[in-house]
Amino acid sequence: MRLIRLPQVKDMTGLGRSSVYKLMSEGKFPKAVTLIGRASAWVESEVVEWIEDRITERDSNREV
């Protein structure tokens, strides 16, 4: 299991900081893990799964 910090999450998703935290608070994005103090990170596999879900959602909404 690998933890990634916010800059990597932003690079992977194309989202900005405020969008990540907004989606997270709405339960629409994986929650961060508190490392120590105010430092946090995300489980990389959960972020990848979230991205894959967006792709699947997009593909299922395409008209054939």
PDBQT receptor file of N, H, CA, C and O in Angstrom, charges set to zero:
ATOM      1  N   MET A   1       0.851  -1.176   0.000  1.00  0.00    +0.000 N 
ATOM      2  CA  MET A   1       0.000   0.000   0.000  1.00  0.00    +0.000 C 
ATOM      3  C   MET A   1       0.896   1.238   0.000  1.00  0.00    +0.000 C 
ATOM      4  O   MET A   1       1.890   1.312   0.723  1.00  0.00    +0.000 OA
ATOM      5  N   ARG A   2       0.520   2.189  -0.817  1.00  0.00    +0.000 N 
ATOM      6  H   ARG A   2      -0.287   2.129  -1.404  1.00  0.00    +0.000 HD
ATOM      7  CA  ARG A   2       1.326   3.408  -0.950  1.00  0.00    +0.000 C 
ATOM      8  C   ARG A   2       0.451   4.614  -0.636  1.00  0.00    +0.000 C 
ATOM      9  O   ARG A   2      -0.687   4.701  -1.097  1.00  0.00    +0.000 OA
ATOM     10  N   LEU A   3       0.984   5.536   0.145  1.00  0.00    +0.000 N 
ATOM     11  H   LEU A   3       1.908   5.465   0.519  1.00  0.00    +0.000 HD
ATOM     12  CA  LEU A   3       0.293   6.786   0.447  1.00  0.00    +0.000 C 
ATOM     13  C   LEU A   3       0.863   7.890  -0.423  1.00  0.00    +0.000 C 
ATOM     14  O   LEU A   3       2.072   7.968  -0.640  1.00  0.00    +0.000 OA
ATOM     15  N   ILE A   4      -0.025   8.745  -0.918  1.00  0.00    +0.000 N 
ATOM     16  H   ILE A   4      -1.007   8.682  -0.741  1.00  0.00    +0.000 HD
ATOM     17  CA  ILE A   4       0.409   9.856  -1.761  1.00  0.00    +0.000 C 
ATOM     18  C   ILE A   4      -0.089  11.164  -1.163  1.00  0.00    +0.000 C 
ATOM     19  O   ILE A   4      -1.149  11.213  -0.540  1.00  0.00    +0.000 OA
ATOM     20  N   ARG A   5       0.679  12.207  -1.357  1.00  0.00    +0.000 N 
ATOM     21  H   ARG A   5       1.541  12.167  -1.864  1.00  0.00    +0.000 HD
ATOM     22  CA  ARG A   5       0.353  13.514  -0.810  1.00  0.00    +0.000 C 
ATOM     23  C   ARG A   5      -0.479  14.311  -1.808  1.00  0.00    +0.000 C 
ATOM     24  O   ARG A   5      -0.644  13.892  -2.953  1.00  0.00    +0.000 OA
ATOM     25  N   LEU A   6      -0.998  15.447  -1.384  1.00  0.00    +0.000 N 
ATOM     26  H   LEU A   6      -0.864  15.787  -0.453  1.00  0.00    +0.000 HD
ATOM     27  CA  LEU A   6      -1.907  16.257  -2.184  1.00  0.00    +0.000 C 
ATOM     28  C   LEU A   6      -1.354  16.623  -3.573  1.00  0.00    +0.000 C 
ATOM     29  O   LEU A   6      -2.100  16.525  -4.547  1.00  0.00    +0.000 OA
ATOM     30  N   PRO A   7      -0.095  17.036  -3.713  1.00  0.00    +0.000 N 
ATOM     31  CA  PRO A   7       0.383  17.366  -5.069  1.00  0.00    +0.000 C 
ATOM     32  C   PRO A   7       0.243  16.195  -6.044  1.00  0.00    +0.000 C 
ATOM     33  O   PRO A   7      -0.075  16.401  -7.216  1.00  0.00    +0.000 OA
ATOM     34  N   GLN A   8       0.476  14.980  -5.574  1.00  0.00    +0.000 N 
ATOM     35  H   GLN A   8       0.734  14.812  -4.622  1.00  0.00    +0.000 HD
ATOM     36  CA  GLN A   8       0.328  13.808  -6.433  1.00  0.00    +0.000 C 
ATOM     37  C   GLN A   8      -1.146  13.555  -6.753  1.00  0.00    +0.000 C 
ATOM     38  O   GLN A   8      -1.488  13.204  -7.882  1.00  0.00    +0.000 OA
ATOM     39  N   VAL A   9      -2.016  13.734  -5.757  1.00  0.00    +0.000 N 
ATOM     40  H   VAL A   9      -1.739  14.019  -4.839  1.00  0.00    +0.000 HD
ATOM     41  CA  VAL A   9      -3.458  13.568  -5.978  1.00  0.00    +0.000 C 
ATOM     42  C   VAL A   9      -3.923  14.562  -7.037  1.00  0.00    +0.000 C 
ATOM     43  O   VAL A   9      -4.671  14.201  -7.946  1.00  0.00    +0.000 OA
ATOM     44  N   LYS A  10      -3.485  15.804  -6.920  1.00  0.00    +0.000 N 
ATOM     45  H   LYS A  10      -2.878  16.097  -6.182  1.00  0.00    +0.000 HD
ATOM     46  CA  LYS A  10      -3.865  16.832  -7.885  1.00  0.00    +0.000 C 
ATOM     47  C   LYS A  10      -3.366  16.478  -9.284  1.00  0.00    +0.000 C 
ATOM     48  O   LYS A  10      -4.097  16.641 -10.261  1.00  0.00    +0.000 OA
ATOM     49  N   ASP A  11      -2.121  15.993  -9.390  1.00  0.00    +0.000 N 
ATOM     50  H   ASP A  11      -1.527  15.860  -8.597  1.00  0.00    +0.000 HD
ATOM     51  CA  ASP A  11      -1.566  15.602 -10.689  1.00  0.00    +0.000 C 
ATOM     52  C   ASP A  11      -2.337  14.442 -11.296  1.00  0.00    +0.000 C 
ATOM     53  O   ASP A  11      -2.602  14.431 -12.498  1.00  0.00    +0.000 OA
ATOM     54  N   MET A  12      -2.697  13.464 -10.470  1.00  0.00    +0.000 N 
ATOM     55  H   MET A  12      -2.482  13.473  -9.493  1.00  0.00    +0.000 HD
ATOM     56  CA  MET A  12      -3.391  12.274 -10.966  1.00  0.00    +0.000 C 
ATOM     57  C   MET A  12      -4.820  12.576 -11.412  1.00  0.00    +0.000 C 
ATOM     58  O   MET A  12      -5.297  12.012 -12.397  1.00  0.00    +0.000 OA
ATOM     59  N   THR A  13      -5.498  13.460 -10.694  1.00  0.00    +0.000 N 
ATOM     60  H   THR A  13      -5.110  13.919  -9.894  1.00  0.00    +0.000 HD
ATOM     61  CA  THR A  13      -6.923  13.691 -10.942  1.00  0.00    +0.000 C 
ATOM     62  C   THR A  13      -7.208  14.918 -11.787  1.00  0.00    +0.000 C 
ATOM     63  O   THR A  13      -8.257  14.998 -12.426  1.00  0.00    +0.000 OA
ATOM     64  N   GLY A  14      -6.294  15.870 -11.801  1.00  0.00    +0.000 N 
ATOM     65  H   GLY A  14      -5.442  15.805 -11.281  1.00  0.00    +0.000 HD
ATOM     66  CA  GLY A  14      -6.547  17.130 -12.492  1.00  0.00    +0.000 C 
ATOM     67  C   GLY A  14      -7.397  18.080 -11.663  1.00  0.00    +0.000 C 
ATOM     68  O   GLY A  14      -7.784  19.146 -12.142  1.00  0.00    +0.000 OA
ATOM     69  N   LEU A  15      -7.689  17.703 -10.424  1.00  0.00    +0.000 N 
ATOM     70  H   LEU A  15      -7.374  16.837 -10.035  1.00  0.00    +0.000 HD
ATOM     71  CA  LEU A  15      -8.489  18.544  -9.529  1.00  0.00    +0.000 C 
ATOM     72  C   LEU A  15      -7.589  19.483  -8.742  1.00  0.00    +0.000 C 
ATOM     73  O   LEU A  15      -6.407  19.204  -8.538  1.00  0.00    +0.000 OA
ATOM     74  N   GLY A  16      -8.152  20.586  -8.309  1.00  0.00    +0.000 N 
ATOM     75  H   GLY A  16      -9.112  20.813  -8.475  1.00  0.00    +0.000 HD
ATOM     76  CA  GLY A  16      -7.449  21.502  -7.429  1.00  0.00    +0.000 C 
ATOM     77  C   GLY A  16      -7.673  21.119  -5.977  1.00  0.00    +0.000 C 
ATOM     78  O   GLY A  16      -8.507  20.268  -5.669  1.00  0.00    +0.000 OA
ATOM     79  N   ARG A  17      -6.926  21.748  -5.095  1.00  0.00    +0.000 N 
ATOM     80  H   ARG A  17      -6.248  22.439  -5.344  1.00  0.00    +0.000 HD
ATOM     81  CA  ARG A  17      -7.005  21.453  -3.666  1.00  0.00    +0.000 C 
ATOM     82  C   ARG A  17      -8.426  21.589  -3.130  1.00  0.00    +0.000 C 
ATOM     83  O   ARG A  17      -8.928  20.689  -2.456  1.00  0.00    +0.000 OA
ATOM     84  N   SER A  18      -9.071  22.713  -3.430  1.00  0.00    +0.000 N 
ATOM     85  H   SER A  18      -8.663  23.443  -3.977  1.00  0.00    +0.000 HD
ATOM     86  CA  SER A  18     -10.405  22.946  -2.885  1.00  0.00    +0.000 C 
ATOM     87  C   SER A  18     -11.415  21.931  -3.416  1.00  0.00    +0.000 C 
ATOM     88  O   SER A  18     -12.320  21.520  -2.690  1.00  0.00    +0.000 OA
ATOM     89  N   SER A  19     -11.266  21.528  -4.665  1.00  0.00    +0.000 N 
ATOM     90  H   SER A  19     -10.531  21.861  -5.254  1.00  0.00    +0.000 HD
ATOM     91  CA  SER A  19     -12.174  20.522  -5.234  1.00  0.00    +0.000 C 
ATOM     92  C   SER A  19     -11.983  19.167  -4.558  1.00  0.00    +0.000 C 
ATOM     93  O   SER A  19     -12.959  18.469  -4.284  1.00  0.00    +0.000 OA
ATOM     94  N   VAL A  20     -10.746  18.796  -4.290  1.00  0.00    +0.000 N 
ATOM     95  H   VAL A  20      -9.953  19.363  -4.512  1.00  0.00    +0.000 HD
ATOM     96  CA  VAL A  20     -10.474  17.526  -3.603  1.00  0.00    +0.000 C 
ATOM     97  C   VAL A  20     -11.155  17.528  -2.240  1.00  0.00    +0.000 C 
ATOM     98  O   VAL A  20     -11.854  16.576  -1.895  1.00  0.00    +0.000 OA
ATOM     99  N   TYR A  21     -10.959  18.581  -1.469  1.00  0.00    +0.000 N 
ATOM    100  H   TYR A  21     -10.391  19.355  -1.749  1.00  0.00    +0.000 HD
ATOM    101  CA  TYR A  21     -11.529  18.630  -0.122  1.00  0.00    +0.000 C 
ATOM    102  C   TYR A  21     -13.053  18.762  -0.147  1.00  0.00    +0.000 C 
ATOM    103  O   TYR A  21     -13.729  18.229   0.732  1.00  0.00    +0.000 OA
ATOM    104  N   LYS A  22     -13.599  19.459  -1.133  1.00  0.00    +0.000 N 
ATOM    105  H   LYS A  22     -13.050  19.893  -1.847  1.00  0.00    +0.000 HD
ATOM    106  CA  LYS A  22     -15.058  19.575  -1.249  1.00  0.00    +0.000 C 
ATOM    107  C   LYS A  22     -15.675  18.219  -1.552  1.00  0.00    +0.000 C 
ATOM    108  O   LYS A  22     -16.632  17.809  -0.895  1.00  0.00    +0.000 OA
ATOM    109  N   LEU A  23     -15.127  17.515  -2.555  1.00  0.00    +0.000 N 
ATOM    110  H   LEU A  23     -14.350  17.848  -3.089  1.00  0.00    +0.000 HD
ATOM    111  CA  LEU A  23     -15.635  16.187  -2.899  1.00  0.00    +0.000 C 
ATOM    112  C   LEU A  23     -15.471  15.220  -1.724  1.00  0.00    +0.000 C 
ATOM    113  O   LEU A  23     -16.341  14.387  -1.468  1.00  0.00    +0.000 OA
ATOM    114  N   MET A  24     -14.363  15.339  -1.026  1.00  0.00    +0.000 N 
ATOM    115  H   MET A  24     -13.657  16.016  -1.234  1.00  0.00    +0.000 HD
ATOM    116  CA  MET A  24     -14.118  14.482   0.125  1.00  0.00    +0.000 C 
ATOM    117  C   MET A  24     -15.178  14.718   1.207  1.00  0.00    +0.000 C 
ATOM    118  O   MET A  24     -15.680  13.764   1.801  1.00  0.00    +0.000 OA
ATOM    119  N   SER A  25     -15.516  15.977   1.460  1.00  0.00    +0.000 N 
ATOM    120  H   SER A  25     -15.109  16.752   0.977  1.00  0.00    +0.000 HD
ATOM    121  CA  SER A  25     -16.515  16.292   2.484  1.00  0.00    +0.000 C 
ATOM    122  C   SER A  25     -17.910  15.840   2.083  1.00  0.00    +0.000 C 
ATOM    123  O   SER A  25     -18.757  15.590   2.940  1.00  0.00    +0.000 OA
ATOM    124  N   GLU A  26     -18.152  15.735   0.766  1.00  0.00    +0.000 N 
ATOM    125  H   GLU A  26     -17.464  15.938   0.069  1.00  0.00    +0.000 HD
ATOM    126  CA  GLU A  26     -19.436  15.268   0.256  1.00  0.00    +0.000 C 
ATOM    127  C   GLU A  26     -19.494  13.745   0.146  1.00  0.00    +0.000 C 
ATOM    128  O   GLU A  26     -20.521  13.189  -0.243  1.00  0.00    +0.000 OA
ATOM    129  N   GLY A  27     -18.397  13.072   0.488  1.00  0.00    +0.000 N 
ATOM    130  H   GLY A  27     -17.563  13.524   0.805  1.00  0.00    +0.000 HD
ATOM    131  CA  GLY A  27     -18.342  11.624   0.388  1.00  0.00    +0.000 C 
ATOM    132  C   GLY A  27     -18.181  11.117  -1.029  1.00  0.00    +0.000 C 
ATOM    133  O   GLY A  27     -18.492   9.962  -1.320  1.00  0.00    +0.000 OA
ATOM    134  N   LYS A  28     -17.691  11.983  -1.923  1.00  0.00    +0.000 N 
ATOM    135  H   LYS A  28     -17.438  12.922  -1.688  1.00  0.00    +0.000 HD
ATOM    136  CA  LYS A  28     -17.557  11.629  -3.334  1.00  0.00    +0.000 C 
ATOM    137  C   LYS A  28     -16.101  11.417  -3.753  1.00  0.00    +0.000 C 
ATOM    138  O   LYS A  28     -15.814  11.235  -4.936  1.00  0.00    +0.000 OA
ATOM    139  N   PHE A  29     -15.199  11.439  -2.798  1.00  0.00    +0.000 N 
ATOM    140  H   PHE A  29     -15.433  11.587  -1.837  1.00  0.00    +0.000 HD
ATOM    141  CA  PHE A  29     -13.777  11.247  -3.059  1.00  0.00    +0.000 C 
ATOM    142  C   PHE A  29     -13.185  10.543  -1.847  1.00  0.00    +0.000 C 
ATOM    143  O   PHE A  29     -13.638  10.768  -0.725  1.00  0.00    +0.000 OA
ATOM    144  N   PRO A  30     -12.177   9.690  -2.053  1.00  0.00    +0.000 N 
ATOM    145  CA  PRO A  30     -11.578   8.974  -0.916  1.00  0.00    +0.000 C 
ATOM    146  C   PRO A  30     -11.109   9.931   0.180  1.00  0.00    +0.000 C 
ATOM    147  O   PRO A  30     -10.588  11.011  -0.097  1.00  0.00    +0.000 OA
ATOM    148  N   LYS A  31     -11.304   9.517   1.407  1.00  0.00    +0.000 N 
ATOM    149  H   LYS A  31     -11.728   8.640   1.632  1.00  0.00    +0.000 HD
ATOM    150  CA  LYS A  31     -10.882  10.328   2.547  1.00  0.00    +0.000 C 
ATOM    151  C   LYS A  31      -9.373  10.226   2.738  1.00  0.00    +0.000 C 
ATOM    152  O   LYS A  31      -8.763   9.189   2.478  1.00  0.00    +0.000 OA
ATOM    153  N   ALA A  32      -8.798  11.312   3.192  1.00  0.00    +0.000 N 
ATOM    154  H   ALA A  32      -9.294  12.155   3.403  1.00  0.00    +0.000 HD
ATOM    155  CA  ALA A  32      -7.370  11.351   3.480  1.00  0.00    +0.000 C 
ATOM    156  C   ALA A  32      -7.097  10.640   4.805  1.00  0.00    +0.000 C 
ATOM    157  O   ALA A  32      -7.970  10.536   5.667  1.00  0.00    +0.000 OA
ATOM    158  N   VAL A  33      -5.877  10.160   4.943  1.00  0.00    +0.000 N 
ATOM    159  H   VAL A  33      -5.168  10.244   4.243  1.00  0.00    +0.000 HD
ATOM    160  CA  VAL A  33      -5.405   9.535   6.170  1.00  0.00    +0.000 C 
ATOM    161  C   VAL A  33      -4.533  10.555   6.882  1.00  0.00    +0.000 C 
ATOM    162  O   VAL A  33      -3.612  11.107   6.280  1.00  0.00    +0.000 OA
ATOM    163  N   THR A  34      -4.808  10.814   8.151  1.00  0.00    +0.000 N 
ATOM    164  H   THR A  34      -5.556  10.366   8.640  1.00  0.00    +0.000 HD
ATOM    165  CA  THR A  34      -3.964  11.735   8.911  1.00  0.00    +0.000 C 
ATOM    166  C   THR A  34      -2.675  11.013   9.292  1.00  0.00    +0.000 C 
ATOM    167  O   THR A  34      -2.703   9.943   9.900  1.00  0.00    +0.000 OA
ATOM    168  N   LEU A  35      -1.555  11.613   8.927  1.00  0.00    +0.000 N 
ATOM    169  H   LEU A  35      -1.533  12.482   8.433  1.00  0.00    +0.000 HD
ATOM    170  CA  LEU A  35      -0.260  11.003   9.211  1.00  0.00    +0.000 C 
ATOM    171  C   LEU A  35       0.240  11.436  10.583  1.00  0.00    +0.000 C 
ATOM    172  O   LEU A  35       0.491  10.608  11.458  1.00  0.00    +0.000 OA
ATOM    173  N   ILE A  36       0.377  12.725  10.753  1.00  0.00    +0.000 N 
ATOM    174  H   ILE A  36       0.173  13.398  10.042  1.00  0.00    +0.000 HD
ATOM    175  CA  ILE A  36       0.792  13.287  12.034  1.00  0.00    +0.000 C 
ATOM    176  C   ILE A  36       0.470  14.774  12.004  1.00  0.00    +0.000 C 
ATOM    177  O   ILE A  36       0.731  15.450  11.009  1.00  0.00    +0.000 OA
ATOM    178  N   GLY A  37      -0.078  15.267  13.058  1.00  0.00    +0.000 N 
ATOM    179  H   GLY A  37      -0.290  14.718  13.867  1.00  0.00    +0.000 HD
ATOM    180  CA  GLY A  37      -0.449  16.676  13.089  1.00  0.00    +0.000 C 
ATOM    181  C   GLY A  37      -1.433  16.995  11.981  1.00  0.00    +0.000 C 
ATOM    182  O   GLY A  37      -2.502  16.391  11.891  1.00  0.00    +0.000 OA
ATOM    183  N   ARG A  38      -1.067  17.944  11.142  1.00  0.00    +0.000 N 
ATOM    184  H   ARG A  38      -0.199  18.434  11.215  1.00  0.00    +0.000 HD
ATOM    185  CA  ARG A  38      -1.932  18.354  10.033  1.00  0.00    +0.000 C 
ATOM    186  C   ARG A  38      -1.556  17.701   8.713  1.00  0.00    +0.000 C 
ATOM    187  O   ARG A  38      -2.190  17.959   7.690  1.00  0.00    +0.000 OA
ATOM    188  N   ALA A  39      -0.531  16.857   8.726  1.00  0.00    +0.000 N 
ATOM    189  H   ALA A  39      -0.016  16.647   9.557  1.00  0.00    +0.000 HD
ATOM    190  CA  ALA A  39      -0.092  16.182   7.497  1.00  0.00    +0.000 C 
ATOM    191  C   ALA A  39      -1.056  15.048   7.152  1.00  0.00    +0.000 C 
ATOM    192  O   ALA A  39      -1.429  14.246   8.009  1.00  0.00    +0.000 OA
ATOM    193  N   SER A  40      -1.445  15.002   5.892  1.00  0.00    +0.000 N 
ATOM    194  H   SER A  40      -1.142  15.653   5.196  1.00  0.00    +0.000 HD
ATOM    195  CA  SER A  40      -2.349  13.937   5.462  1.00  0.00    +0.000 C 
ATOM    196  C   SER A  40      -1.927  13.410   4.105  1.00  0.00    +0.000 C 
ATOM    197  O   SER A  40      -1.163  14.043   3.377  1.00  0.00    +0.000 OA
ATOM    198  N   ALA A  41      -2.445  12.232   3.786  1.00  0.00    +0.000 N 
ATOM    199  H   ALA A  41      -3.066  11.717   4.377  1.00  0.00    +0.000 HD
ATOM    200  CA  ALA A  41      -2.140  11.588   2.513  1.00  0.00    +0.000 C 
ATOM    201  C   ALA A  41      -3.324  10.709   2.138  1.00  0.00    +0.000 C 
ATOM    202  O   ALA A  41      -4.205  10.449   2.959  1.00  0.00    +0.000 OA
ATOM    203  N   TRP A  42      -3.335  10.260   0.902  1.00  0.00    +0.000 N 
ATOM    204  H   TRP A  42      -2.620  10.471   0.235  1.00  0.00    +0.000 HD
ATOM    205  CA  TRP A  42      -4.401   9.398   0.400  1.00  0.00    +0.000 C 
ATOM    206  C   TRP A  42      -3.809   8.051   0.026  1.00  0.00    +0.000 C 
ATOM    207  O   TRP A  42      -2.640   7.956  -0.347  1.00  0.00    +0.000 OA
ATOM    208  N   VAL A  43      -4.627   7.010   0.130  1.00  0.00    +0.000 N 
ATOM    209  H   VAL A  43      -5.577   7.088   0.433  1.00  0.00    +0.000 HD
ATOM    210  CA  VAL A  43      -4.209   5.687  -0.311  1.00  0.00    +0.000 C 
ATOM    211  C   VAL A  43      -4.263   5.706  -1.839  1.00  0.00    +0.000 C 
ATOM    212  O   VAL A  43      -5.320   5.933  -2.427  1.00  0.00    +0.000 OA
ATOM    213  N   GLU A  44      -3.124   5.469  -2.469  1.00  0.00    +0.000 N 
ATOM    214  H   GLU A  44      -2.265   5.285  -1.991  1.00  0.00    +0.000 HD
ATOM    215  CA  GLU A  44      -3.023   5.589  -3.921  1.00  0.00    +0.000 C 
ATOM    216  C   GLU A  44      -4.050   4.716  -4.639  1.00  0.00    +0.000 C 
ATOM    217  O   GLU A  44      -4.676   5.165  -5.599  1.00  0.00    +0.000 OA
ATOM    218  N   SER A  45      -4.228   3.487  -4.190  1.00  0.00    +0.000 N 
ATOM    219  H   SER A  45      -3.719   3.123  -3.410  1.00  0.00    +0.000 HD
ATOM    220  CA  SER A  45      -5.154   2.573  -4.867  1.00  0.00    +0.000 C 
ATOM    221  C   SER A  45      -6.593   3.089  -4.813  1.00  0.00    +0.000 C 
ATOM    222  O   SER A  45      -7.369   2.847  -5.736  1.00  0.00    +0.000 OA
ATOM    223  N   GLU A  46      -6.955   3.797  -3.740  1.00  0.00    +0.000 N 
ATOM    224  H   GLU A  46      -6.324   3.994  -2.990  1.00  0.00    +0.000 HD
ATOM    225  CA  GLU A  46      -8.303   4.360  -3.637  1.00  0.00    +0.000 C 
ATOM    226  C   GLU A  46      -8.501   5.509  -4.625  1.00  0.00    +0.000 C 
ATOM    227  O   GLU A  46      -9.582   5.663  -5.195  1.00  0.00    +0.000 OA
ATOM    228  N   VAL A  47      -7.464   6.309  -4.824  1.00  0.00    +0.000 N 
ATOM    229  H   VAL A  47      -6.587   6.184  -4.361  1.00  0.00    +0.000 HD
ATOM    230  CA  VAL A  47      -7.535   7.402  -5.798  1.00  0.00    +0.000 C 
ATOM    231  C   VAL A  47      -7.614   6.829  -7.209  1.00  0.00    +0.000 C 
ATOM    232  O   VAL A  47      -8.398   7.309  -8.028  1.00  0.00    +0.000 OA
ATOM    233  N   VAL A  48      -6.815   5.815  -7.500  1.00  0.00    +0.000 N 
ATOM    234  H   VAL A  48      -6.178   5.424  -6.836  1.00  0.00    +0.000 HD
ATOM    235  CA  VAL A  48      -6.848   5.165  -8.810  1.00  0.00    +0.000 C 
ATOM    236  C   VAL A  48      -8.239   4.579  -9.051  1.00  0.00    +0.000 C 
ATOM    237  O   VAL A  48      -8.787   4.713 -10.145  1.00  0.00    +0.000 OA
ATOM    238  N   GLU A  49      -8.808   3.935  -8.045  1.00  0.00    +0.000 N 
ATOM    239  H   GLU A  49      -8.363   3.826  -7.157  1.00  0.00    +0.000 HD
ATOM    240  CA  GLU A  49     -10.148   3.364  -8.181  1.00  0.00    +0.000 C 
ATOM    241  C   GLU A  49     -11.185   4.460  -8.461  1.00  0.00    +0.000 C 
ATOM    242  O   GLU A  49     -12.090   4.261  -9.272  1.00  0.00    +0.000 OA
ATOM    243  N   TRP A  50     -11.058   5.605  -7.802  1.00  0.00    +0.000 N 
ATOM    244  H   TRP A  50     -10.322   5.767  -7.144  1.00  0.00    +0.000 HD
ATOM    245  CA  TRP A  50     -11.964   6.726  -8.024  1.00  0.00    +0.000 C 
ATOM    246  C   TRP A  50     -11.868   7.195  -9.484  1.00  0.00    +0.000 C 
ATOM    247  O   TRP A  50     -12.888   7.471 -10.116  1.00  0.00    +0.000 OA
ATOM    248  N   ILE A  51     -10.652   7.283 -10.010  1.00  0.00    +0.000 N 
ATOM    249  H   ILE A  51      -9.824   7.059  -9.497  1.00  0.00    +0.000 HD
ATOM    250  CA  ILE A  51     -10.448   7.686 -11.408  1.00  0.00    +0.000 C 
ATOM    251  C   ILE A  51     -11.075   6.647 -12.340  1.00  0.00    +0.000 C 
ATOM    252  O   ILE A  51     -11.772   7.005 -13.289  1.00  0.00    +0.000 OA
ATOM    253  N   GLU A  52     -10.832   5.372 -12.074  1.00  0.00    +0.000 N 
ATOM    254  H   GLU A  52     -10.266   5.081 -11.303  1.00  0.00    +0.000 HD
ATOM    255  CA  GLU A  52     -11.398   4.308 -12.906  1.00  0.00    +0.000 C 
ATOM    256  C   GLU A  52     -12.924   4.336 -12.892  1.00  0.00    +0.000 C 
ATOM    257  O   GLU A  52     -13.563   4.080 -13.913  1.00  0.00    +0.000 OA
ATOM    258  N   ASP A  53     -13.507   4.647 -11.732  1.00  0.00    +0.000 N 
ATOM    259  H   ASP A  53     -12.988   4.855 -10.903  1.00  0.00    +0.000 HD
ATOM    260  CA  ASP A  53     -14.970   4.771 -11.635  1.00  0.00    +0.000 C 
ATOM    261  C   ASP A  53     -15.489   5.900 -12.514  1.00  0.00    +0.000 C 
ATOM    262  O   ASP A  53     -16.546   5.764 -13.131  1.00  0.00    +0.000 OA
ATOM    263  N   ARG A  54     -14.755   7.021 -12.581  1.00  0.00    +0.000 N 
ATOM    264  H   ARG A  54     -13.897   7.131 -12.080  1.00  0.00    +0.000 HD
ATOM    265  CA  ARG A  54     -15.165   8.124 -13.449  1.00  0.00    +0.000 C 
ATOM    266  C   ARG A  54     -15.144   7.686 -14.911  1.00  0.00    +0.000 C 
ATOM    267  O   ARG A  54     -16.037   8.046 -15.679  1.00  0.00    +0.000 OA
ATOM    268  N   ILE A  55     -14.129   6.909 -15.302  1.00  0.00    +0.000 N 
ATOM    269  H   ILE A  55     -13.403   6.617 -14.678  1.00  0.00    +0.000 HD
ATOM    270  CA  ILE A  55     -14.014   6.422 -16.673  1.00  0.00    +0.000 C 
ATOM    271  C   ILE A  55     -15.148   5.465 -16.988  1.00  0.00    +0.000 C 
ATOM    272  O   ILE A  55     -15.757   5.548 -18.055  1.00  0.00    +0.000 OA
ATOM    273  N   THR A  56     -15.436   4.558 -16.067  1.00  0.00    +0.000 N 
ATOM    274  H   THR A  56     -14.941   4.490 -15.200  1.00  0.00    +0.000 HD
ATOM    275  CA  THR A  56     -16.533   3.605 -16.257  1.00  0.00    +0.000 C 
ATOM    276  C   THR A  56     -17.856   4.333 -16.378  1.00  0.00    +0.000 C 
ATOM    277  O   THR A  56     -18.687   3.992 -17.220  1.00  0.00    +0.000 OA
ATOM    278  N   GLU A  57     -18.054   5.339 -15.534  1.00  0.00    +0.000 N 
ATOM    279  H   GLU A  57     -17.379   5.616 -14.850  1.00  0.00    +0.000 HD
ATOM    280  CA  GLU A  57     -19.280   6.148 -15.580  1.00  0.00    +0.000 C 
ATOM    281  C   GLU A  57     -19.413   6.850 -16.930  1.00  0.00    +0.000 C 
ATOM    282  O   GLU A  57     -20.492   6.887 -17.522  1.00  0.00    +0.000 OA
ATOM    283  N   ARG A  58     -18.313   7.397 -17.400  1.00  0.00    +0.000 N 
ATOM    284  H   ARG A  58     -17.436   7.367 -16.919  1.00  0.00    +0.000 HD
ATOM    285  CA  ARG A  58     -18.321   8.066 -18.702  1.00  0.00    +0.000 C 
ATOM    286  C   ARG A  58     -18.680   7.088 -19.813  1.00  0.00    +0.000 C 
ATOM    287  O   ARG A  58     -19.517   7.380 -20.667  1.00  0.00    +0.000 OA
ATOM    288  N   ASP A  59     -18.042   5.930 -19.790  1.00  0.00    +0.000 N 
ATOM    289  H   ASP A  59     -17.362   5.693 -19.096  1.00  0.00    +0.000 HD
ATOM    290  CA  ASP A  59     -18.260   4.947 -20.851  1.00  0.00    +0.000 C 
ATOM    291  C   ASP A  59     -19.677   4.378 -20.831  1.00  0.00    +0.000 C 
ATOM    292  O   ASP A  59     -20.229   4.067 -21.886  1.00  0.00    +0.000 OA
ATOM    293  N   SER A  60     -20.266   4.240 -19.662  1.00  0.00    +0.000 N 
ATOM    294  H   SER A  60     -19.818   4.493 -18.804  1.00  0.00    +0.000 HD
ATOM    295  CA  SER A  60     -21.610   3.685 -19.564  1.00  0.00    +0.000 C 
ATOM    296  C   SER A  60     -22.674   4.702 -20.006  1.00  0.00    +0.000 C 
ATOM    297  O   SER A  60     -23.801   4.324 -20.327  1.00  0.00    +0.000 OA
ATOM    298  N   ASN A  61     -22.318   5.969 -20.021  1.00  0.00    +0.000 N 
ATOM    299  H   ASN A  61     -21.403   6.276 -19.760  1.00  0.00    +0.000 HD
ATOM    300  CA  ASN A  61     -23.256   7.020 -20.438  1.00  0.00    +0.000 C 
ATOM    301  C   ASN A  61     -23.176   7.333 -21.928  1.00  0.00    +0.000 C 
ATOM    302  O   ASN A  61     -23.955   8.141 -22.432  1.00  0.00    +0.000 OA
ATOM    303  N   ARG A  62     -22.254   6.709 -22.628  1.00  0.00    +0.000 N 
ATOM    304  H   ARG A  62     -21.621   6.052 -22.219  1.00  0.00    +0.000 HD
ATOM    305  CA  ARG A  62     -22.124   6.927 -24.074  1.00  0.00    +0.000 C 
ATOM    306  C   ARG A  62     -23.257   6.228 -24.811  1.00  0.00    +0.000 C 
ATOM    307  O   ARG A  62     -23.682   5.133 -24.442  1.00  0.00    +0.000 OA
ATOM    308  N   GLU A  63     -23.721   6.869 -25.831  1.00  0.00    +0.000 N 
ATOM    309  H   GLU A  63     -23.376   7.758 -26.131  1.00  0.00    +0.000 HD
ATOM    310  CA  GLU A  63     -24.750   6.250 -26.662  1.00  0.00    +0.000 C 
ATOM    311  C   GLU A  63     -24.063   5.367 -27.683  1.00  0.00    +0.000 C 
ATOM    312  O   GLU A  63     -23.006   5.715 -28.210  1.00  0.00    +0.000 OA
ATOM    313  N   VAL A  64     -24.654   4.250 -27.952  1.00  0.00    +0.000 N 
ATOM    314  H   VAL A  64     -25.513   3.968 -27.524  1.00  0.00    +0.000 HD
ATOM    315  CA  VAL A  64     -24.052   3.276 -28.895  1.00  0.00    +0.000 C 
ATOM    316  C   VAL A  64     -24.614   3.479 -30.267  1.00  0.00    +0.000 C 
ATOM    317  O   VAL A  64     -24.241   2.767 -31.199  1.00  0.00    +0.000 OA
TER     318      VAL A  64
